[in-house]
Amino acid sequence: MKYIIPILILVLLCLGCKKKNDDNPNNSNETQNNVFCSGSKFRTTFNDTIEPVSLIEDNNGNIIIIGNNQTNIKVAKINNSGDFLWSKKVINLPGKAGNIIALNDNSLLIASYEANNNVTTSDNAFNNIYIQNGYNNSHNCNPSFEIGASFTIDVKGKCYLSRIDTSGMLLWTKEINESYTWGNCLIKYFNNSIIFMSMALEGKQPIYKYDTFGIFQDTAFYAADKNKIKIYNIDLNGNTIWESTIDSIFNTEYLEVSPKIDMALINDKIIVKSAKEIIVLNNLGFVQNRFLINPSFCKNVINSMVGVNNKIFISGNYNTFNSATSTIENFYYTKRINNLGCEILHLNREMNLVDIRDNIFIDMQNTRLDVHFINGSIAFSLNEVNTKCAKINCNEGITYVKTSGNTLIVTRTDANGSYN
């Protein structure tokens, strides 16, 4: 996949970048409307076998945790004082847990997915041919080839959108047939409806190369940039309003989405992150802009993204081959950009970005939680291990869940990071 971006056009676009003063601190795209804000802070523990995946605070300040329990999806609920209310398996809720949205009536919308069903087909007619690798492993970014047998792998799976009531009872489920993988079905609240995103993987699909006379040339591509991102606008009753397909999406693997795709909803724009680029769609699903991040480096990968109110942060890494020392040099970055691709802030480190509000964002690492101001400086930092999910709460503190064996530890802090 080749992109040519005229430098003059890019400069003119960046000169026209302006900050809109329409910030809304409650705009999280994960609650329909915040009508109550609890000032409580606490740390509470309870025994449960749930494996947390996502959490949300509803309009009454209750904390809802969703996760997996063996072959079932499980939901736990805690009130705004930290008291455990209930934990239960949601009967007939299919797949594994994704993320959740709290609606005005405190019912929940849940994204879930089923494991892949990979179908392999050998092609005996073209055994032992030269195969070009889809993800380039050569130092100079030129195509690399290997001898091998040609075969096709189709990656099949399903995503679901479901709604449950305040007691955890399933109301309805909508099935979305897509090729996708681990946890990459994502939902956000958008203009009294839902944006649902997943990724359709091409798998291993050899493209046999022929010369101008139609003679086979003993070479096959395993293209890494023929994947698709699927986006659906769905109303709160599960009816599809529109759907959109974004073609030519690069992915580093053919059996799994790596890194995970993500999206942010900013004003009337849908911002999508793939492995290498940012894609901007309007509120009807039409692509308005696509731009590569660090286009000079073929090994660049964007690993995470968060965004709200024209504040978009991305983080990732790239590497280059130093021919003088014959070593690979790794570089890490976190950037704030806008939807024209203009870089506003650059930090020389990689973060695992998990949530953002008007003034702060969260970097969730293996052994700590760092909360940053929008200018990149630290608001507060907590030394925590085994944190599974974290969200910014309405007090500009954070609410997060970590595990210790079969014990769930739920913490809600104030803006200083204190929970005592």
Buried (B, 14 or more C-beta within 10 A) or exposed (E): EEEEEEEEEBEEBBEEBEEEEEBEBEBBBBBBEBEEBBEBBBEBBBEBEBBBBBBBBBBEBBBBBBBBBEEBBBBBBBBBEBEBEEBBBBEEBBBBBBBBBBBEEBBBBBBBBBEBEBEEEEBEEBEEBEBBBBBBEEBEEEEBEEEBEBBBBBBBBBBBBBBBEBEBBBEEBBBBEBBBBBBBBBBBBBEEBBBBBBBBBBBBBBEBEEEEEEEEEEBBBBBBBBBBBBBBBBEBEBEEEEEBEBEBBBBBBBBBBBBBBBBBBBEEBBBBBBBBBBBBBEBEBEBEBBBBBBEEBBBBBBBBBBBBBBBBBBBBBBBBBEEEEEEEEEBBBBBBBBBBBBBBEEBEEBBBBBBBBBBBBBBBBEEEBBBBEBEBEEBBBBEBEEBBBBBBBBBBBBBBBBBEEEEBBBBBBBBEBEBE
